[in-house]
Amino acid sequence: MAETNRLQLNVDTLVVGSGTSGQDVDIVSYNGADIKINGVVPGGGGGSQLPINGTGDIDIIGNINVNDVQGGGAKGIITASKSMSTGLGGLYSSGNIQTAPSGTIHSGSSMYFDGQDIYKKYPNVVPAIPDKTYKEYKGLVATGDNTTFTGNNIFRETVKVQTTDGAVPPVLTDQITLNSNGDLQSKNANVDTLIQTGKINCGNGADNEVRAKQFYTRTSENNSGGKEGWSISQQIPSNPADPVDTFLQIKAGEAGGLATIISSDFTGSEPSIVLDPQNQATGGKIVSSSLNLGVNAASDFVIEKPKSGAETNNLLVKVGSTNGTIKIQNQSGTNLMLVEEASATNKGRIYIGEGIFFGTTGVHNNITESGNNLLIDQNDATSETQVRDNSNNPIVSFKKTSVDLGNTIPLQFNQYSFQPIQYKLTRTITIAAGQDTVNYTNMVFNALGTGTGTGGVDSWTRVNDGASGISLYNAALEGFYKCVIQQTNASSANNFIGTRIVFDYILAASIQDTPDITPPISFGFNKFPTNQQDPVIVINHNNTQASQSQPVFLDFPGGSSGETMAIEVRLTKLDF
C-alpha cells in the first residue's frame, strides 16, 4: 500500500498567494496525479475558471453565477431553493424544466417556445388522464376554431371577427368589432327579425344609406289600440308588373293624422306646412301660406296668402323677376287663358281663348269674341246687362227690349249732352169748344204757378225712375219739352176713340197774363166726329188765377161737346 502523506492544518481559513493584487493562485500536482477536493476531482479548466468535474451534488449557500463567454453553462438537473439567475445567455434545457407543485415560472419580458403547444399534465392519476392542451384545459378559443360559446361568457376588451387573405403572415380585415365601451362595428349586419335599439346613426363613410320596404315612425311598444304610427313604404317589384310598385306611399297610422313641417323657431300650433291625407272619399289637402314654383330663386312664380300685413285676407299670385306669363293650358298644351304684365305700363293683361261665361249651371251670360267682334250674350229674354257706378247704381242697362240709361246719365256727344226726362199724369177732361177758366174741366195740365186745387199746379210722375209727386214749377226744369196727349179710353158717348195730339211746349214761368199761346199741333185718331173741327191747344197765361199760373186747355171747336174723355199727358224734356 502506498504511503500516504498527509498535511493536516487545524485552521478555519487557509490563505495562499503572494499577496500581489490580481495574481492567480494555481494548485499543481507534483507527479501529475489528480487533485481531489473532498474525494472529487474538479472539472478541467484553466485561467480564472473553476473546473469541477465529478459525480455528486454541489450544495452552496448563495448564488451560482455562470458566464457563457467561453462557452460555459449549467447542465443537468439544477435545483435552486430560492432563485436562479441565467445571465445573458438565458436558461437552456435539453430535458424538462419542472418546478415544485407550488412553484411558478416568471418572465420579466417574453416567453418563447419552439414546440407545437402547451399542455396540462395529470401525473400519478388513476385511471390515467391524457395530457390536455392549455387551450382545452382552460376552454380557450383559437384562431380558426369553430367555437360555440355557452354559459356566462364575459369579454372585458375589444372582440373582433376578422377575415384573412391567406398570406403568411396574413392580412386580417375587421368584419365585426365589439368594443369594450359597448359600440358594435360591422361591415354588414343581417338580422332576421328585429333590431331593438334607441338610435341608428349612419355616419360612417360616404354612402349613408338605409334600405327597407317599410318604415314606421312609432315603435312596437307604442302602436297598440289602433295607434299605429305613420309608415313610409314601397312595394317590391311584382310579376306581372303593377304600377303601384313604383309608388312611394306615406300612410297615416290613424284617422286625423297630419304630416307637418315646422321651422326651427316653431312654437304654438300652426306648422309651416301641413300634409293632410283626410280620407279616401275627400282626398288629400296641403296647407301652406306660400307656394314657390321654380328653382327657389327670384324668377319663381309665387302663390301666397300672407299670414300678416295688409294682404292677410288676399290670395296673391306673383310672377317672377323675369315677368313671365301665367298660362292656363289644356292637356295638349293649347293656351286657354294668359295673364301677363304689360311692359310699358306695368299693369296686367288677361287673354282668353274664347270668352268669359258667368254662372255654373244651365245657359250662361257670356262675353265672347267672334272674328274681330266682341259679343255679349244674355242667357234668356229676361237677362239684363248693367254698367254701374261706384255707388252700385246703374249707369246703363242692356235688356232684350231696351237700353236703359241711369236716371241722371246723359248721352254725351262730344260737347253736346242729351238727356231726355219724361213726366206724366192722367186725368179726365170734358170735351168743350172753349176754355173753362172757372172749373177748368177741359184743362189738360198746369205745370207752373203757385195755384192749388182746381186749376192749380199739377203733380207729376217722373217716368225715368218712377218718382211721383214731382212739381215742374222749378227754374232748373225750365226748357224745351215735347208734349203728347193720348186718349186712353173711348169717350163717354163713344164719339172719340184713340185721339192723339203732339206739340212743342216751352216751360217758362211768366209774370204776364197775355198773350196766350196757341202752338201748332199734330193730331190723329181712331174715331173722330165728321163734323168736328181740328182740336186746339191754348196755353193760358193766367196770373190772376195765381202767380205765374199757366193752365193748358184742349178745345174741340164745333161739333160734339159735353162728353168726357180719359187722357194721359206726357211731357218730355229735351236738350236742344
C-alpha positions in Angstrom: 0.0 0.0 0.0 1.4 3.3 -1.0 2.4 5.5 1.7 0.0 8.3 2.3 1.5 11.7 3.0 -0.9 13.9 4.9 -0.8 17.5 5.9 -3.3 18.5 8.5 -3.9 22.1 9.3 -6.2 22.8 12.2 -7.3 26.2 11.0 -10.6 27.7 9.8 -9.0 29.7 6.9 -6.2 28.8 4.5 -4.8 31.8 2.7 -2.4 31.2 -0.2 -0.8 33.6 -2.7 1.9 36.1 -2.8 -0.3 39.0 -1.9 0.1 40.6 -5.3 -3.2 42.1 -6.5 -4.7 40.3 -9.4 -2.3 37.3 -9.3 -4.0 33.9 -9.7 -3.2 31.0 -7.3 -2.5 27.7 -9.0 -2.7 24.3 -7.2 -0.4 21.9 -9.1 0.1 18.1 -8.7 3.7 17.2 -8.4 3.6 13.8 -10.1 0.7 14.6 -12.5 -2.0 12.8 -10.5 -5.5 14.2 -9.9 -6.0 16.8 -7.2 -9.3 15.9 -5.5 -11.4 18.1 -3.2 -13.4 16.0 -0.7 -12.7 13.0 -2.9 -14.0 14.6 -6.1 -11.8 15.7 -9.0 -13.0 19.1 -10.2 -13.6 19.6 -13.9 -10.8 20.6 -16.2 -10.2 24.2 -16.9 -7.8 26.9 -16.5 -7.3 30.5 -16.1 -9.8 32.2 -13.9 -12.5 29.4 -14.2 -13.2 26.9 -11.5 -13.1 23.4 -13.1 -15.2 21.0 -11.2 -15.7 17.5 -12.7 -17.2 14.7 -10.8 -20.2 12.8 -9.6 -22.3 14.1 -6.7 -24.1 17.2 -5.6 -22.8 20.7 -5.0 -24.6 22.4 -2.2 -23.9 26.1 -1.6 -25.4 28.9 0.3 -25.5 31.9 -2.1 -25.6 32.2 -5.9 -24.0 30.2 -8.7 -23.1 32.6 -11.5 -22.2 31.0 -14.8 -20.7 33.2 -17.5 -21.0 31.7 -21.0 -18.5 34.0 -22.6 -16.1 31.0 -23.0 -18.9 28.6 -23.9 -19.7 27.5 -20.4 -23.1 26.8 -18.9 -25.1 25.0 -16.3 -26.2 21.5 -17.3 -28.1 18.6 -15.8 -30.7 18.9 -13.1 -30.2 22.2 -11.2 -32.2 22.7 -8.0 -32.5 26.2 -6.6 -34.4 26.6 -3.3 -34.6 30.4 -3.8 -33.7 31.9 -7.2 -31.5 31.2 -10.2 -30.1 33.9 -12.5 -29.2 32.8 -16.0 -27.4 35.9 -17.1 -27.4 37.0 -20.8 -27.4 33.5 -22.2 -30.8 32.6 -20.9 -32.0 29.3 -19.4 -31.5 26.2 -21.7 -32.5 22.7 -21.0 -32.5 19.6 -23.3 -34.9 18.0 -21.0 -37.7 19.2 -18.8 -37.8 22.3 -16.5 -40.0 21.4 -13.6 -41.0 23.4 -10.6 -42.3 22.2 -7.3 -46.2 21.9 -7.1 -46.4 25.3 -5.6 -43.7 26.9 -7.7 -44.0 29.2 -10.7 -42.0 30.3 -13.6 -41.8 34.1 -14.0 -40.6 36.0 -17.0 -39.8 39.7 -16.9 -40.3 40.0 -20.7 -41.4 37.5 -23.3 -41.5 33.7 -23.2 -40.8 31.7 -26.5 -41.1 28.1 -27.3 -40.3 26.1 -30.5 -42.8 23.3 -29.8 -46.3 22.8 -31.0 -48.3 23.5 -27.9 -48.5 24.0 -24.1 -50.0 21.0 -22.2 -51.6 20.3 -18.8 -50.2 17.0 -17.4 -52.1 14.8 -15.0 -49.3 12.8 -13.3 -50.0 9.9 -10.9 -53.7 9.9 -11.7 -55.5 6.6 -11.8 -57.1 6.0 -14.2 -54.7 8.0 -16.3 -55.9 11.2 -17.9 -54.4 12.1 -21.2 -52.5 15.4 -21.3 -54.6 18.3 -22.4 -53.5 21.3 -24.4 -53.7 24.5 -22.4 -56.5 25.7 -24.7 -58.5 22.6 -23.9 -57.8 22.8 -20.2 -58.8 26.5 -20.0 -61.6 26.3 -22.6 -59.9 28.9 -24.8 -60.7 29.9 -28.4 -58.0 30.0 -31.0 -57.9 31.5 -34.5 -59.6 29.1 -37.0 -61.7 27.4 -34.3 -65.4 26.8 -35.0 -66.5 27.5 -31.4 -69.9 27.7 -29.7 -69.9 29.8 -26.5 -72.2 28.6 -23.8 -72.7 29.8 -20.3 -71.9 33.3 -18.9 -69.0 34.5 -21.1 -67.6 37.9 -20.3 -65.2 39.7 -22.6 -63.6 42.8 -21.0 -61.7 44.1 -24.0 -62.4 44.5 -27.7 -63.7 41.4 -29.5 -63.2 41.2 -33.3 -64.3 38.9 -36.1 -61.8 39.1 -38.9 -61.2 37.6 -42.3 -57.7 36.6 -43.6 -56.2 36.8 -47.1 -54.4 33.5 -46.5 -50.9 35.0 -46.8 -48.1 34.4 -44.4 -48.1 36.5 -42.4 -51.8 37.0 -43.1 -53.5 40.4 -43.6 -56.6 40.5 -41.3 -59.6 42.6 -42.1 -62.1 43.6 -39.4 -65.7 42.4 -40.1 -67.3 42.8 -36.7 -65.8 44.7 -33.8 -67.4 44.7 -30.3 -65.7 47.5 -28.3 -65.4 47.5 -24.5 -67.4 50.8 -24.5 -70.4 49.0 -25.9 -70.0 50.0 -29.6 -70.7 47.4 -32.3 -68.9 48.0 -35.6 -69.9 45.8 -38.5 -69.5 46.0 -42.3 -72.8 44.2 -42.7 -75.5 43.2 -40.2 -78.0 40.6 -41.3 -80.8 40.4 -38.7 -83.7 38.1 -39.4 -86.4 39.7 -37.3 -85.8 42.6 -35.0 -83.2 45.2 -34.0 -84.1 46.8 -30.7 -82.2 50.0 -30.1 -82.5 53.6 -29.1 -80.8 55.3 -32.1 -79.5 54.4 -35.5 -76.8 56.8 -36.9 -75.5 56.2 -40.5 -72.4 58.3 -40.1 -69.6 56.1 -41.5 -68.3 56.6 -45.0 -69.7 58.4 -48.0 -72.7 56.1 -48.6 -75.0 56.7 -45.7 -77.9 54.5 -46.7 -80.9 52.9 -45.0 -82.9 50.5 -47.1 -86.2 48.9 -46.2 -89.5 48.0 -47.7 -91.4 49.8 -44.9 -90.5 52.3 -42.1 -92.8 53.1 -39.2 -92.5 56.2 -37.0 -93.8 54.6 -33.9 -92.1 51.7 -32.0 -93.8 48.4 -31.4 -94.2 49.2 -27.8 -96.5 52.2 -28.6 -98.6 51.0 -31.5 -101.4 49.2 -29.7 -105.1 50.1 -29.7 -105.2 51.4 -33.3 -102.5 54.0 -32.5 -100.1 52.9 -35.2 -97.5 55.5 -36.4 -97.0 56.8 -39.9 -95.4 54.5 -42.4 -93.2 55.0 -45.4 -93.2 52.1 -47.8 -92.7 50.9 -51.4 -93.8 47.5 -52.6 -91.3 45.1 -54.1 -91.5 44.6 -57.9 -94.4 42.4 -58.9 -94.6 39.9 -61.7 -96.5 40.8 -63.7 -95.6 44.5 -63.1 -98.0 46.5 -61.0 -97.9 50.4 -61.4 -98.4 50.6 -57.6 -94.9 49.1 -57.2 -93.4 52.4 -58.3 -95.2 54.5 -55.7 -93.7 55.8 -52.5 -96.5 55.5 -50.1 -96.7 57.7 -46.9 -99.6 56.5 -44.8 -101.2 57.9 -41.7 -101.5 55.4 -38.9 -104.8 56.7 -37.6 -107.7 58.9 -38.6 -107.0 62.6 -38.3 -103.2 62.2 -38.6 -101.3 65.1 -40.1 -97.7 65.3 -41.5 -96.3 68.7 -40.6 -93.1 70.7 -41.5 -92.1 73.2 -38.9 -89.4 75.8 -38.7 -86.5 75.8 -36.2 -88.3 78.5 -34.1 -91.7 76.8 -34.1 -94.0 77.4 -31.2 -97.7 77.2 -30.8 -99.9 75.1 -33.1 -99.5 76.4 -36.7 -96.9 74.5 -38.6 -95.3 76.0 -41.7 -96.7 73.2 -44.0 -99.4 70.6 -43.3 -100.0 67.5 -45.3 -103.5 66.2 -44.5 -104.4 62.9 -46.1 -108.0 63.3 -44.9 -109.7 60.1 -46.2 -110.3 58.2 -49.4 -113.6 59.9 -50.2 -112.4 63.5 -49.9 -108.8 63.2 -51.0 -105.8 65.0 -49.5 -105.1 68.6 -48.6 -101.9 70.6 -48.4 -101.9 73.7 -46.2 -99.2 76.4 -46.6 -99.1 80.1 -46.7 -96.8 80.2 -49.7 -96.0 78.0 -52.7 -93.0 78.8 -54.9 -93.0 77.3 -58.4 -89.5 77.3 -59.9 -86.0 76.8 -58.5 -86.3 78.8 -55.3 -84.9 82.0 -57.0 -86.2 85.4 -57.8 -87.6 84.1 -61.1 -90.0 81.8 -59.3 -93.8 82.2 -59.6 -95.4 82.5 -56.1 -98.9 81.7 -54.9 -99.2 83.2 -51.4 -101.7 84.1 -48.7 -99.7 86.2 -46.2 -100.1 85.5 -42.5 -99.7 89.1 -41.6 -99.9 92.6 -43.0 -102.3 94.3 -45.3 -102.7 91.3 -47.6 -103.7 88.8 -44.9 -107.1 88.2 -46.4 -106.0 88.1 -50.0 -104.6 85.4 -52.3 -101.6 86.7 -54.2 -100.3 85.2 -57.4 -96.9 86.8 -58.2 -94.8 86.4 -61.4 -91.1 86.2 -61.1 -88.4 88.7 -61.8 -88.4 87.8 -65.5 -92.0 89.0 -65.8 -93.2 85.7 -67.3 -96.7 84.8 -68.4 -99.2 82.8 -66.3 -100.7 80.3 -68.8 -103.7 78.0 -68.4 -103.5 75.2 -71.0 -105.3 72.1 -71.9 -103.6 68.7 -71.9 -102.3 69.2 -75.4 -100.6 72.5 -74.4 -103.1 74.8 -76.1 -103.4 78.1 -74.3 -106.8 78.7 -72.8 -106.0 81.8 -70.9 -103.0 84.1 -70.3 -102.2 86.6 -67.6 -99.2 88.8 -68.2 -97.8 92.2 -67.4 -97.8 95.0 -70.0 -94.2 96.0 -70.0 -95.0 99.6 -71.0 -97.4 100.3 -68.1 -96.5 97.6 -65.5 -100.2 96.7 -65.5 -101.9 93.4 -66.0 -103.5 91.9 -69.1 -105.8 88.9 -69.4 -106.1 87.0 -72.7 -108.9 84.5 -73.1 -109.2 82.0 -75.9 -113.0 82.0 -76.3 -114.8 84.1 -73.7 -115.9 84.6 -70.2 -119.0 82.7 -69.1 -120.9 83.6 -65.9 -122.7 81.1 -63.7 -122.1 77.4 -63.2 -125.3 75.6 -64.5 -127.5 76.0 -67.5 -127.1 78.7 -70.1 -124.8 81.4 -69.1 -124.4 85.1 -69.7 -121.1 85.4 -71.5 -118.6 87.7 -73.3 -117.0 86.1 -76.3 -115.1 87.1 -79.4 -116.3 86.2 -83.0 -113.7 87.2 -85.6 -113.0 90.9 -84.8 -116.3 91.3 -82.9 -116.8 91.4 -79.2 -120.1 89.7 -78.3 -122.1 89.9 -75.0 -124.7 87.2 -74.9 -127.5 87.1 -72.3 -128.8 83.7 -71.3 -132.6 84.4 -71.7 -135.1 87.1 -72.6 -135.2 88.4 -69.0 -131.5 88.9 -68.7 -130.1 92.3 -68.2 -126.5 93.6 -68.6 -125.7 96.6 -66.4 -122.8 99.0 -66.2 -122.8 100.5 -62.6 -121.2 103.5 -60.9 -119.1 103.3 -57.7 -122.3 103.5 -55.6 -123.7 100.4 -57.3 -126.3 102.5 -59.3 -126.9 101.5 -62.9 -125.3 103.8 -65.5 -126.7 101.8 -68.4 -128.7 98.6 -68.6 -128.9 96.4 -71.7 -132.1 94.4 -72.0 -133.7 92.3 -74.7 -136.3 95.1 -75.2 -134.4 98.2 -74.3 -131.2 100.0 -73.4 -131.7 102.0 -70.2 -129.6 104.8 -69.1 -129.3 105.8 -65.4 -131.8 108.4 -64.2 -129.2 111.1 -64.2 -127.0 109.9 -67.1 -127.0 111.9 -70.3 -125.9 110.8 -73.7 -122.8 112.8 -74.4 -122.0 113.5 -78.0 -118.6 115.2 -77.5 -119.7 118.6 -76.2 -123.4 118.0 -76.7 -125.1 116.4 -73.8 -128.5 114.9 -74.4 -130.7 113.6 -71.5 -134.4 113.2 -72.1 -136.5 113.3 -68.9 -140.2 112.5 -69.1 -143.0 113.4 -66.8 -146.6 112.1 -67.0 -150.1 112.5 -65.4 -153.6 111.2 -66.1 -156.9 112.9 -65.8 -160.4 113.0 -67.3 -161.5 116.1 -69.2 -164.7 117.4 -70.7 -164.9 117.9 -74.4 -165.7 121.6 -74.9 -165.4 124.2 -77.6 -163.6 126.8 -75.5 -161.5 127.3 -72.3 -163.2 126.6 -69.0 -161.4 129.1 -66.8 -163.9 128.6 -63.9 -164.0 124.9 -63.3 -161.1 124.0 -65.6 -162.9 120.9 -66.9 -161.0 120.9 -70.2 -157.6 121.8 -68.7 -155.1 119.1 -69.7 -152.3 120.2 -67.3 -150.8 123.2 -65.4 -147.1 123.0 -65.0 -146.5 126.4 -63.4 -147.6 128.8 -60.8 -148.5 128.8 -57.1 -152.1 127.8 -57.6 -153.5 124.9 -55.7 -156.7 122.9 -56.0 -158.9 123.1 -59.2 -156.8 124.6 -62.0 -153.7 124.8 -59.8 -150.2 123.4 -60.5 -150.1 119.6 -61.1 -148.0 116.9 -59.5 -146.2 114.6 -62.0 -144.7 111.2 -62.1 -141.1 111.1 -63.5 -141.1 108.2 -65.9 -137.3 107.8 -65.9 -137.2 106.5 -62.3 -140.9 106.3 -61.3 -140.6 109.0 -58.7 -144.0 110.6 -58.0 -145.3 113.9 -56.6 -142.9 115.9 -58.8 -143.6 119.6 -59.4 -142.3 121.2 -62.6 -142.6 124.7 -61.1 -138.8 124.7 -60.7 -136.4 127.1 -62.5 -134.0 124.2 -63.0 -136.6 122.3 -65.1 -137.4 125.1 -67.5 -136.6 124.3 -71.1 -137.9 122.7 -74.2 -140.4 119.9 -73.9 -142.3 117.7 -76.3 -145.9 117.2 -75.1 -148.0 114.2 -76.0 -151.7 113.9 -75.1 -153.3 110.4 -75.7 -156.8 109.3 -75.2 -156.8 106.2 -73.1 -160.4 105.1 -73.4 -163.4 105.8 -75.6 -165.2 109.0 -74.8 -168.4 108.8 -72.8 -170.6 108.9 -75.9 -168.1 106.8 -77.9 -167.7 109.5 -80.4 -163.9 109.9 -79.8 -161.6 106.9 -79.8 -157.8 107.0 -79.9 -157.3 110.7 -80.2 -153.6 111.6 -80.1 -152.1 115.1 -80.1 -148.4 116.2 -80.1 -146.9 119.7 -79.9 -143.8 121.6 -78.7 -144.1 123.1 -75.2 -141.7 125.5 -73.6 -141.7 125.5 -69.8 -141.1 129.1 -68.9 -142.7 130.8 -65.9 -144.3 134.1 -67.0 -145.4 137.1 -64.9 -147.8 138.3 -67.7 -151.4 137.5 -68.4 -151.1 137.9 -72.1 -150.5 137.0 -74.7 -151.9 133.4 -74.6 -150.2 130.9 -76.9 -151.8 128.6 -79.4 -149.0 126.3 -80.6 -149.3 124.3 -83.8 -150.1 120.7 -83.2 -150.3 117.4 -85.0 -153.1 115.1 -84.2 -154.6 111.8 -85.2 -157.4 109.5 -84.1 -159.1 106.1 -84.4 -162.6 107.6 -84.4 -163.5 111.3 -84.7 -166.8 113.1 -85.4 -167.0 114.0 -89.1 -168.4 117.5 -88.3 -165.8 118.1 -85.7 -163.2 120.8 -86.3 -159.5 120.3 -85.5 -158.6 120.4 -81.8 -156.8 123.4 -80.5 -154.2 123.7 -77.6 -154.3 127.0 -75.7 -151.5 127.9 -73.2 -153.2 130.5 -70.9 -151.0 132.9 -69.0 -153.3 133.4 -66.1 -151.6 135.4 -63.3 -155.0 136.5 -62.0 -155.6 132.9 -61.0 -152.2 132.5 -59.2 -148.8 133.9 -59.6 -147.2 132.6 -62.8 -150.1 130.1 -63.3 -150.1 128.7 -66.8 -153.0 126.3 -67.4 -153.1 124.4 -70.8 -156.5 123.8 -72.3 -157.7 121.4 -75.1 -160.6 122.8 -77.1 -162.7 121.0 -79.6 -164.5 123.8 -81.6 -167.8 122.9 -83.3 -169.3 119.5 -83.4 -170.0 117.4 -80.3 -169.4 118.6 -76.8 -170.2 117.7 -73.3 -168.6 114.2 -73.5 -165.8 113.2 -71.1 -162.5 111.7 -72.2 -159.8 110.0 -70.2 -156.3 111.1 -71.2 -152.6 110.7 -70.3 -150.3 113.6 -70.7 -146.5 113.2 -71.2 -144.0 116.0 -71.1 -140.5 115.0 -72.3 -137.7 117.5 -71.6 -135.2 117.6 -74.5 -131.8 119.2 -74.7 -131.5 121.5 -77.7 
